[in-house]
Amino acid sequence: GEAARLEQSLREQQALRQQLDTQAQLLNDTSAELNTLRDQPAVERIYALEEEVEALREALQQAEEAMAMASAGEAGLSTDWVVMAITRYSAELEEAQRRIALLEAQLDGSDEVELNDMVSNLSEELRRPMTAIAGYTDILLSESMGILTNNQRALLEKVQSGTTRMEQLLNSSITQSQQIVQIRPSGVVQPINVTETLETAVNELLVLVREKQLTLDLDIEPTIPPLPVQRDVLYRITLDLLGNAVNVSAQNGRVQLIATAGELTNQENEGLSEFGFLQLVITDSGAGIPAEMRPYVFDTPSRTNGKGHGGIQGVDDPSRISRAYTLARLNGGRIWVESEEGHGSQFYVLLPVLT
């Protein structure tokens, strides 16, 4: 009876390991699939990513079962094997997040709204397996399953650090998606008073301006026409960009906000048309942005980190700069930056106004 039970336990263990290895191979093969995704339409690429994350989710479920069996002592799995399983699937989870950022970078600007929804959903989907891995890692680190070797502890601490980082990335992605959804253009929007909205955003930062003893120059043209966007759009763009300027400027430095109205002539189909725009120029007295980093200023934090860039000099909070960029684009506007290292930066925003 005892021999039969042990034999059955070994068969179950071998079958489980085979399932896990199969799932791992499936996930490893996706690197080749990414090359073919580049030539597919945006929607197809997103669907392919969904399938990839689903495969990852199934693999992680298998890993969870293995770890649960080990903790209950039902299949004779060693702590060493459990540690390696957690490490492997934690790495694959982080790789899935990197691929999300990669596919996001390949999409055209016209797909930003759809992409935002999809990334938000995928981020929520990644929460559950990541949380499970974090929980099992904590159990093993507590040594309730046995004393860990130095190598085991080092592996687990690496996993713990990775899950913490992933949690921060997911929270940032979900929060940003929710904020953008809340102020996405929809239906008929009542035009807003530009001057009042800009002054409200400026007032939010006055305490910090005083703490850093900054000189704040405001030059708001009094005749700017109403802006056909939700009030929160202009408020958030201004607060994010001006807040960045205040934060990166040195003590006793200078920050400037200029708001003007203008018109451009557009020639299309042999006809001429004029359209009005609001231009914001926000200047800081920070360290400036290195030339090689400027192409990445408006990237999401996960995309920037995925390219190995980390933080960017002259940018205080990348998620806020990325959000300002997305909001401007969603509302028919444009945003760009000019900077000289050692001499600060100027962020430019164009938004259409009523003429």
N, C-alpha and C positions, 0 to 999 in steps of 0.2 A: 504493500500500500504506500509506504513512504517513498520507495524507489519510483513507483509509478507517478506519484505526485511531483517528485523532483524532475522526472523526465518530461512531464507535461509542462512544468514551469520553464524548463530550458527551451522547449519548442516554442512557447509563447514569446520568450525573450528573443529568440532568433527571428521569429516572424516580425516582431516589433522593430527590431533593428533593421531588418530588410526594408520595411515600410519607410522608416526614417531616411535610410540611405537613398531610396528611390525618390523621395520628396526633395532631398538635398540636391540630387543630380538634376532634377527638374528645374530647380531654382538656379543652379549654376549655368544651365544651358541658355538662360534668358539673355545673357550678354550678347550672344550671336543674334538673337531675335531683335535686339535694339537697333542693329544696323539696318534691318528691313523696315523698322517702324519709321525711320526718318523720311521715307518716300511715300508714306501713307497719309491720307487726310487726317486732320486733327482729331476728329471724332473717333476714327478707327484706332488711332494711337492711344486715346484715352481708354477705349474699351479693352485694348490689349493690356494696358496697365492694370485695369480692373481684374482681368484674368490672372495676371501675375501675382497681384496682392492676394487674390483668393487662394492661389496655390501656396503662397507663403502662410496664409492663415491655417490651411489644412496641415501643413508641415508642423506648425507651432502647436496645433492641437495634439498631434502625435507626440511631440516632445513633452507636452504637459502630462499626457497619460503616462509616459515613461517615468517622468519625475515623480508623479503621484504614486506609481507602483513602487518606486525605489524607497520613497519615504515610508510606505506601509510595509516594506520588506516582503512583498508578495512574489517578486520575480528574481530575487537574488542579484539585482543590478548594483554594481559597485558605485560608491560615491565618486570615484574617478570618472566613470562613464557619464554619470549625471552632470558633473561639472563640464565635461567636454560638450555634452549635448546642449546645455544652456549657452555656452560660449558660441557654438556654431550657429544656433538659431538667433541669438542676439545679433551676431554679425550680419546675418541675412536680413533681419528686420531693418537694420541701419542701411543696408544696401538697397532695400526697397524704397526707403525714404530718399536715397540719393537718386534713384531712377525716376521718382516722381519729379524731382527738381530738374532732371535732365530732359524729360519730356515736356515739362513746363517751358523750358528755355527754347524748345523747338517749335512751339506754337506761335502763330501770328497774333498780332495785337488785336485783331478782330474777334479772337476767341477768348478774350480775357474774362468775360463774364461767365461763360460756360466752364472755363478752366477753374475759376475761383470756386464755383460750386463743387466741381469734381474733387479738387484738392481738399476741400473741407470735408467731404464725405469720406475720402480715403484716409484722412487724418483721424477721423473718428473711428474708422474700421481698425486702424493700427493700434488704437489705444488698448483694446482688450488683450491681445497676445503679449504686448509689451508689458502691461501691468502684471500679467501672470508670470512672466519671466522675472520681473523685479521681485515679486513675492517669493518665488522659489529661491532666488538668489539670496534674499534676506534669511530664509530658513537655513540654508546651508552655511551662511556666514555665522549664524548663531551657534553652529556646531551641535545642534540638537540631534543631527543624524550621525555624529561622530566627530572626532578631532580632525581638523584639516591640516594637511601638509603646507609648507610655505608656498609651494607651487600652486596648490589648489586655491589657497587664499588669494594669491596674486591674480589668478584667472578670474575668480569671483569678483574681486574688487574692480577689475577691468570691466566686467559685465555690468556691475552696479553703476559705474561711472557712465557707461554707454546708455543705460536705460534712463538715467537722470537727464542726460543731454537730449535723448529722444523725447522725453516728456516735455522739456522746455520747447523744443522745436514744434511739437504737435500743438501745445497750448498757444504758441505764437501764431501758427497757421490758422487754427480754429478761431481765435480771437479776432485776427485781422479779417478773416472771411465774414464773420458776423458783423463787424463794423462796416464793411463795404456793402453788405447786403442791406443793412439798415438805411443807408443813404444812397442806394442805387437809384438812378433816374427812372421814374415811372409815371406815366400819365401826364396830366397837365400840372405844371409847376408854377406857382406864383412868383413873379420876379422879386428879387430881394434888393434891399438898399446896401450897396457895396461898402460905403463909408462906415455905416453902423456895424456891419459884420466884421470888418477889419479891426475897428476899434475894440470890439468885444474880445477878439482873439489877442490883441496887444495887451489888454488889461489883465488877461490871465497870466501874463509873464512878467508883470511889473515887479513883483516881489523878488524874483530871481535876478532881474536886471539891477535892482538896487543892491542886492547881496553881492553881486560881482562888480558893482560900481561901474556899470557900462554906460556909455552914451548911446541913447536910442534916438535915431533920426527918423521921423515920419514925414513922408511927402505924399499925401493922398490928394489927387486931383478932385476938386469939388464937383465937377460936372460929369462924373462917370455915370453912364446910363445904367438902368436896372440890369441885374444879371439873372437870366432865366435858368437858375439851378436851385436846388434846395439849399436853404441857408447853411445847413451843416456841412455841405460840400466845401464852400469857400472858407468857412470857419475852420474846418479840420485841416485843409491844405495849408492855410496861413499859420495855424497853430503848430503844425508839424514842422514846416520849414523855418519859421521864425524861431521856434523852440530850439531847433538844431543850431541855428546861428548863435543864439544866446549861450547855449551849452558849450559850443566849441570855441567861442571867443575867449581870449585871455582876460584876466582881471584888468579892469580899467580900460578895456577895449571899446570898440565902436560897432554897433549894429544898425543897419539901415533897411527901411521898408519903403519902397517907392511903388505907387499905384497910379497908372495912367490909362486913358482910353485912347484908342486909335482906330483907323480904318485901313483895310487892305482892299485892293482891286483884284478881282479874280476873273481871268479870261477863260471862258469855257464855252464850247460850241459856237465860236465866233461872236459871242456876246460878252458884255462886261457887267459884272455885278460887284457891289461893294458890301463888305460885311464888317461889323464892328467887333472889337475885342477889348478885353481887360488885360493889361499886362502888369504883373507883379514882379518886382526885382528885390530879392532879399540878399543882403550882403553881410558877411561876417568878417571878423578880424582874427580868425583862427589860423591854424598852421597850413591851410590849403590842402588840396587833394592831389596826390602824385598823378602825373599824366597817365601812367600805366594802370591806375585804378579807376579812372573816371568812367570807363565803359561799364563798370560794375556797380556804380553808385545807386542805381534804381533797382537792382536785383533784390529779390527776397533774401532774407538772411540765410535760409536753407540752401538756396541756389549759390550764393556767394561762398558759403562754407564748403559746399560740394565741389567748387572749383579750387579749393585750397587757399582762398584769399583771406579768410578770417575777417577781422575788423578792418575798416578803412579809415585812414587818417582824414580828419576833417568832417567825419560823419559820426554823430553821437549815437543815434539809434537807427540802424538800417531799416527796421520794420516800419518806422514812421515815414522815412523818406520813400520807401517802396509804396506805402499806402497813399501818400500824396500823389505820387506818379499815377497810380491806378485810378484814383478818383478823378484826376484831371483828364485822363484818357477816356474814362467812362462818360464824361460829360462834354465830349467834343473838344477838349483842350489839348495843350501840349506843355511839356515841362522839360527843361534841360539845365545843365550846369556848366559854368565857366570857372576855372580856378587856376591859380598859379601857386605852386608850392612855396610856402613862406609868406604869402601875401593874401590869404583868405580865399573865399569862394563867393560866387554870385549865382543864386538859383533863379531861373526865369520861368514864369508861368503865363500862358496865354489861355484865356477862356472867352467864348463868344458872348457878346452882350446884345441887348435889344437896340436897334437903331430906327 
